[in-house]
Amino acid sequence: MISKIVFSVTYDCPVSCKFCVTESGPWNGPYLSANFMRRIMTEAAELGALKAVVFTGGEALMKKTEVLEALRFARSKGLWTRIVSNAFWAISATRAEEWLGELKDSGLNEINFSCDDLHQEMIPLANIKHAYHAARKLELPVLLAHKRVKNNRITPDYLSDYLGVELHQFNEEEPNPHEDMYSSGYTVPIGLHAKDLDHSDYIVYPENSTAWQVPCSGVLSSIIISPQKDLRICCGMIDQRVPELSIGNLEDQSLAAIICEGNNDLMANWLALEGPYGILNFVKQKAPELTFKNRYVNHCHLCDELLTRADVREVLARHATEKAQSLFFQRGMLEALRFQGQEPQSAV
């Protein structure tokens, strides 16, 4: 069941960051209108499980008028909302308070600010400070979304000192404070300029991590809608050109029809049940001559390599259907357990 929609309102952005997974920049490309977003929220609500709506990009607030209207509609439906922004607009404390006040008055429940060495090559750190303190003043929950690179200058401790607050790391498993939160993840070497850079200068690999060996928990429970109105099963950290991660286009199909197709999609079920690691093991069995890295930053990193390599795609084109029966058996067993009110211990 779809509990969350992520609207990638536009891939336009004032800046082009090194590892931007959506390859965003000042492109003046397509965007999602408020009318379209209202339609999709209505259709999703009719499916019975929608709780949250996220507006991201690119930079969603490049299309502020559309987002404000969509926020007001989401509030009328009782939906929780979040915006992810780089705070390009927060050029002064006054301007930051004006923008955030308008967003909160329209129904925004939380704002996330992207803040790290990569973003701050392009956006002044003072913008983050203006926006952060304006959000605190307006009692609008805010979270700093931070990505790690080698030899970080802008660390969570640095931000605590710079902002004059004690930041606390967000934890999905525990209750969190109302404010002064940050999340810190690893930079995935995917995106606009990633192939032209020496990853050893930037990328940090988590120590002894098995995070790249897990299934994709968001697949088939949250959906991402691109500016081109493609319905994607991926959170956006994979090359946007991978065809298997889009399961339909909402220009001329209903959301319910695409979701129905997606629930029977081989790749969507494979990623949800076994994840990229399961696909990797399958490919190794079918083509042991292929070589892979010893580790990956996370499962998104592995997924991107698998689905963008021509040799891997050739193996999958020849053999992937061999997995269909076992995957749909697993899916059926999980659905049966949920129908009986039991929560399975594992997705695989």
C-alpha positions as CSV (number, residue, x, y, z in Angstrom):
1,M,0.0,0.0,0.0
2,I,1.2,3.5,-0.9
3,S,1.9,5.4,2.3
4,K,4.1,8.2,0.9
5,I,4.4,10.2,-2.3
6,V,7.6,12.0,-3.2
7,F,7.0,14.7,-5.8
8,S,10.2,15.5,-7.6
9,V,8.7,18.8,-8.6
10,T,11.5,19.9,-10.9
11,Y,15.1,18.9,-11.7
12,D,15.8,22.6,-12.1
13,C,18.1,24.0,-9.4
14,P,20.2,27.2,-9.1
15,V,23.4,25.0,-8.7
16,S,24.9,21.7,-10.0
17,C,26.6,19.8,-7.3
18,K,29.3,17.2,-7.9
19,F,27.3,14.1,-6.9
20,C,23.8,15.2,-7.7
21,V,21.9,12.0,-8.4
22,T,19.2,13.8,-10.3
23,E,21.8,15.7,-12.4
24,S,20.0,18.9,-11.5
25,G,21.0,22.4,-12.5
26,P,19.7,25.6,-14.1
27,W,18.0,23.8,-17.0
28,N,14.5,25.3,-17.2
29,G,13.1,21.9,-17.7
30,P,9.7,20.3,-17.1
31,Y,7.9,20.5,-13.7
32,L,4.9,19.2,-11.9
33,S,1.9,21.6,-11.8
34,A,-0.2,22.1,-8.7
35,N,-3.2,20.7,-10.6
36,F,-1.3,17.5,-11.4
37,M,-0.1,17.1,-7.8
38,R,-3.6,17.6,-6.5
39,R,-4.9,14.9,-8.9
40,I,-2.2,12.4,-7.8
41,M,-2.8,13.1,-4.1
42,T,-6.5,12.5,-4.6
43,E,-5.9,9.2,-6.4
44,A,-3.4,8.0,-3.8
45,A,-5.8,8.9,-0.9
46,E,-8.5,6.8,-2.6
47,L,-6.2,3.8,-2.3
48,G,-6.6,4.1,1.4
49,A,-3.1,4.3,3.0
50,L,-1.6,7.7,2.0
51,K,-0.1,9.6,5.0
52,A,2.7,11.8,3.8
53,V,3.8,13.9,0.9
54,V,7.4,15.1,0.2
55,F,8.4,17.8,-2.2
56,T,11.9,17.7,-3.5
57,G,13.9,18.1,-6.7
58,G,16.2,19.4,-8.0
59,E,15.1,22.4,-5.9
60,A,11.3,22.2,-5.4
61,L,11.1,25.9,-4.3
62,M,12.2,27.0,-7.8
63,K,8.4,26.3,-8.4
64,K,7.2,27.9,-5.2
65,T,3.8,28.9,-6.4
66,E,3.0,25.3,-7.5
67,V,4.3,23.9,-4.2
68,L,2.3,26.4,-2.0
69,E,-0.9,25.4,-3.8
70,A,-0.1,21.7,-3.4
71,L,0.6,22.2,0.3
72,R,-2.7,23.8,0.9
73,F,-4.5,20.9,-0.8
74,A,-2.4,18.3,1.2
75,R,-3.4,20.1,4.4
76,S,-7.1,19.9,3.4
77,K,-6.7,16.1,3.1
78,G,-5.0,15.8,6.5
79,L,-1.6,14.8,5.0
80,W,1.7,15.3,6.6
81,T,4.2,17.3,4.4
82,R,7.9,17.9,4.0
83,I,10.0,20.0,1.7
84,V,13.7,19.3,0.9
85,S,15.6,22.5,0.0
86,N,19.1,23.9,-0.3
87,A,17.9,27.3,1.1
88,F,19.1,29.2,-2.0
89,W,16.3,31.7,-1.3
90,A,17.4,32.5,2.3
91,I,19.7,35.4,1.4
92,S,18.8,37.2,4.6
93,A,17.1,36.5,7.9
94,T,14.1,38.6,6.8
95,R,13.8,36.8,3.5
96,A,14.1,33.4,5.2
97,E,11.3,34.2,7.7
98,E,9.0,35.5,4.9
99,W,9.4,32.3,2.8
100,L,9.1,29.9,5.7
101,G,6.2,31.8,7.1
102,E,4.4,31.4,3.8
103,L,5.2,27.7,3.6
104,K,4.0,27.1,7.2
105,D,0.8,29.0,6.7
106,S,0.1,26.9,3.6
107,G,0.4,23.7,5.7
108,L,4.1,22.6,5.7
109,N,4.9,20.3,8.6
110,E,8.7,20.0,8.3
111,I,11.5,21.3,6.2
112,N,14.9,19.6,5.5
113,F,17.9,21.6,4.5
114,S,20.7,20.0,2.4
115,C,23.9,21.1,4.1
116,D,27.4,19.8,3.6
117,D,30.7,20.5,1.9
118,L,29.3,19.6,-1.6
119,H,26.2,21.8,-1.4
120,Q,28.1,24.6,0.3
121,E,30.6,24.9,-2.6
122,M,27.6,26.5,-4.3
123,I,25.3,27.9,-1.6
124,P,26.6,30.2,1.1
125,L,26.5,28.6,4.6
126,A,24.9,31.8,5.8
127,N,21.8,30.9,3.9
128,I,21.5,27.8,6.0
129,K,21.9,29.8,9.2
130,H,19.2,32.3,8.1
131,A,16.8,29.5,7.2
132,Y,17.5,27.4,10.2
133,H,16.9,30.1,12.8
134,A,13.9,31.4,10.9
135,A,12.4,27.9,11.1
136,R,13.1,27.7,14.9
137,K,11.5,31.1,15.4
138,L,8.4,30.0,13.5
139,E,8.4,26.7,15.4
140,L,8.6,24.8,12.1
141,P,10.4,21.5,12.6
142,V,13.6,21.4,10.7
143,L,16.2,18.7,9.9
144,L,19.7,19.2,8.4
145,A,20.4,16.6,5.8
146,H,24.1,16.1,5.7
147,K,26.3,14.0,3.4
148,R,29.8,12.9,4.4
149,V,32.8,13.2,2.1
150,K,36.5,12.7,2.9
151,N,38.1,15.4,5.0
152,N,34.8,17.1,5.8
153,R,35.0,20.7,6.8
154,I,31.3,21.0,7.5
155,T,30.6,18.3,10.1
156,P,27.7,18.0,12.5
157,D,30.0,19.4,15.3
158,Y,31.0,22.3,13.0
159,L,27.3,23.1,12.3
160,S,26.5,23.0,16.0
161,D,29.1,25.6,16.7
162,Y,28.2,27.7,13.6
163,L,24.5,27.7,14.4
164,G,24.9,28.0,18.1
165,V,22.7,25.0,19.0
166,E,23.3,21.5,20.1
167,L,22.4,19.3,17.2
168,H,21.1,15.7,17.8
169,Q,21.3,12.9,15.3
170,F,17.9,11.8,14.0
171,N,17.1,8.2,14.8
172,E,14.2,6.4,13.0
173,E,13.9,3.9,15.8
174,E,13.5,6.3,18.7
175,P,11.4,9.4,19.6
176,N,13.2,12.5,18.4
177,P,13.2,16.1,19.7
178,H,11.1,18.7,18.0
179,E,14.1,20.7,16.7
180,D,17.9,20.8,16.4
181,M,18.1,17.5,14.4
182,Y,20.4,16.3,11.7
183,S,20.8,13.2,9.7
184,S,24.2,12.3,8.2
185,G,24.6,9.8,5.4
186,Y,27.3,8.6,3.0
187,T,27.8,10.3,-0.4
188,V,27.0,7.8,-3.2
189,P,29.3,8.2,-6.2
190,I,26.5,8.7,-8.7
191,G,25.4,11.8,-10.5
192,L,26.2,14.7,-12.7
193,H,30.0,14.8,-12.5
194,A,30.6,11.6,-10.7
195,K,32.3,9.8,-13.6
196,D,34.8,12.6,-14.1
197,L,36.0,12.6,-10.5
198,D,38.5,10.6,-8.5
199,H,36.2,8.9,-6.0
200,S,39.1,8.2,-3.7
201,D,39.3,11.9,-3.1
202,Y,35.7,12.1,-1.9
203,I,33.9,8.9,-1.1
204,V,33.8,7.4,2.5
205,Y,32.9,3.7,2.8
206,P,31.3,2.8,6.1
207,E,33.4,0.5,8.2
208,N,32.3,-3.2,8.3
209,S,28.9,-2.2,7.0
210,T,26.4,-4.6,5.5
211,A,24.0,-1.7,4.5
212,W,24.6,-2.5,0.8
213,Q,23.3,-6.1,1.3
214,V,19.7,-5.2,2.4
215,P,16.5,-5.1,0.4
216,C,14.9,-1.8,-0.7
217,S,12.3,-1.1,2.0
218,G,10.7,1.8,0.1
219,V,9.9,-0.1,-3.1
220,L,6.2,-0.6,-3.5
221,S,5.4,1.3,-0.3
222,S,6.4,4.8,-1.4
223,I,6.4,6.2,-4.9
224,I,8.5,8.9,-6.5
225,I,7.1,11.0,-9.4
226,S,9.6,12.7,-11.7
227,P,9.1,16.1,-13.4
228,Q,8.2,14.1,-16.6
229,K,5.4,12.4,-14.6
230,D,7.1,9.0,-14.6
231,L,6.2,6.9,-11.6
232,R,9.4,5.6,-10.2
233,I,9.9,2.8,-7.6
234,C,13.3,4.3,-6.6
235,C,14.1,7.1,-4.1
236,G,16.1,8.9,-6.8
237,M,19.7,7.8,-5.9
238,I,20.0,5.7,-9.1
239,D,20.8,6.9,-12.6
240,Q,17.6,8.4,-13.8
241,R,17.9,6.7,-17.2
242,V,17.5,3.2,-15.8
243,P,14.3,2.0,-17.4
244,E,13.4,-0.7,-14.9
245,L,12.9,1.9,-12.1
246,S,10.0,3.6,-13.9
247,I,6.8,1.5,-14.0
248,G,4.5,3.9,-15.9
249,N,3.7,7.5,-16.8
250,L,0.9,9.4,-15.2
251,E,0.3,11.6,-18.2
252,D,-2.2,9.1,-19.6
253,Q,-2.4,6.4,-17.0
254,S,-4.1,6.4,-13.6
255,L,-2.1,5.9,-10.4
256,A,-4.1,2.8,-9.5
257,A,-3.5,1.2,-12.9
258,I,0.3,1.8,-12.7
259,I,0.4,0.5,-9.1
260,C,-1.4,-2.6,-10.1
261,E,1.2,-3.2,-12.8
262,G,4.0,-2.4,-10.4
263,N,2.9,-5.0,-7.9
264,N,3.4,-7.6,-10.6
265,D,6.6,-6.2,-11.9
266,L,9.6,-8.6,-11.7
267,M,12.3,-6.0,-11.0
268,A,10.2,-4.2,-8.4
269,N,9.5,-7.4,-6.5
270,W,13.1,-8.5,-6.7
271,L,14.4,-5.2,-5.3
272,A,11.7,-5.2,-2.5
273,L,12.3,-8.8,-1.5
274,E,16.0,-9.5,-2.0
275,G,17.4,-6.1,-2.9
276,P,20.4,-5.5,-5.2
277,Y,22.5,-7.9,-3.2
278,G,20.1,-10.8,-4.2
279,I,20.4,-9.7,-7.8
280,L,24.2,-9.6,-7.5
281,N,24.3,-13.1,-6.2
282,F,22.1,-14.3,-9.0
283,V,24.3,-12.6,-11.6
284,K,27.4,-14.1,-10.1
285,Q,25.8,-17.6,-10.4
286,K,24.9,-17.1,-14.0
287,A,28.1,-15.3,-15.1
288,P,30.9,-16.1,-12.6
289,E,33.4,-14.4,-15.0
290,L,32.1,-11.0,-14.1
291,T,33.9,-9.0,-11.4
292,F,32.5,-6.6,-8.9
293,K,33.8,-4.3,-6.1
294,N,34.4,-5.9,-2.7
295,R,32.1,-3.4,-1.0
296,Y,29.7,-0.5,-1.8
297,V,28.6,2.6,0.1
298,N,25.1,1.3,0.3
299,H,22.5,-0.7,-1.6
300,C,21.8,2.2,-3.9
301,H,25.4,2.3,-5.0
302,L,25.3,-1.4,-5.8
303,C,21.9,-1.1,-7.5
304,D,23.2,1.7,-9.8
305,E,26.2,-0.4,-10.8
306,L,24.1,-3.5,-11.6
307,L,21.5,-1.7,-13.6
308,T,23.9,0.5,-15.6
309,R,26.5,-2.1,-16.6
310,A,25.9,-3.4,-20.1
311,D,27.4,-6.9,-19.2
312,V,25.1,-7.2,-16.1
313,R,22.1,-6.1,-18.1
314,E,22.8,-8.7,-20.7
315,V,22.9,-11.4,-18.1
316,L,19.6,-10.2,-16.6
317,A,18.0,-10.0,-20.0
318,R,18.8,-13.6,-20.6
319,H,18.0,-15.1,-17.2
320,A,15.9,-12.7,-15.0
321,T,12.6,-14.5,-15.7
322,E,14.0,-17.6,-14.0
323,K,13.5,-15.7,-10.7
324,A,9.8,-14.9,-11.3
325,Q,8.3,-18.0,-9.8
326,S,10.3,-17.9,-6.5
327,L,9.8,-14.1,-6.1
328,F,6.1,-14.3,-6.6
329,F,5.9,-17.2,-4.2
330,Q,7.7,-15.1,-1.6
331,R,5.4,-12.2,-2.3
332,G,2.4,-14.4,-1.8
333,M,3.6,-15.8,1.5
334,L,4.2,-12.3,2.8
335,E,0.8,-11.1,1.7
336,A,-0.8,-14.1,3.4
337,L,1.0,-13.4,6.7
338,R,0.0,-9.7,6.6
339,F,-3.6,-10.7,5.9
340,Q,-3.6,-12.9,9.0
341,G,-2.3,-10.0,11.0
342,Q,1.3,-11.4,11.4
343,E,4.4,-9.4,10.7
344,P,7.1,-11.4,9.0
345,Q,10.6,-11.3,10.6
346,S,12.3,-10.7,7.3
347,A,11.4,-9.5,3.8
348,V,13.3,-12.5,2.3
